[in-house]
Amino acid sequence: MARLKERILKLQNESFFLLIIGLLAAAFFSATFVVNRALSLEGGHWYWTASLRFFSRFFF
């Protein structure tokens, strides 16, 4: 685990690593909108979409 942490700390200054992290963050962010839209089109209750939106922002 310590080796992995050292490797991540070493890569943090490289622009490619930062680009990958940014793309992953954008993918998770946009996925919440797609899932929320699908839930609302299926007639799901707003409680589910609100809780999904909250937990996705809280954990990601």
Residue pairs with C-beta under 8 A, 6 or more apart in sequence:
11 17
12 18
25 60
28 56
28 60
29 56
29 60
31 56
32 52
32 53
32 56
32 57
35 52
36 49
36 52
36 53
39 48
39 49
39 52
40 46
40 49
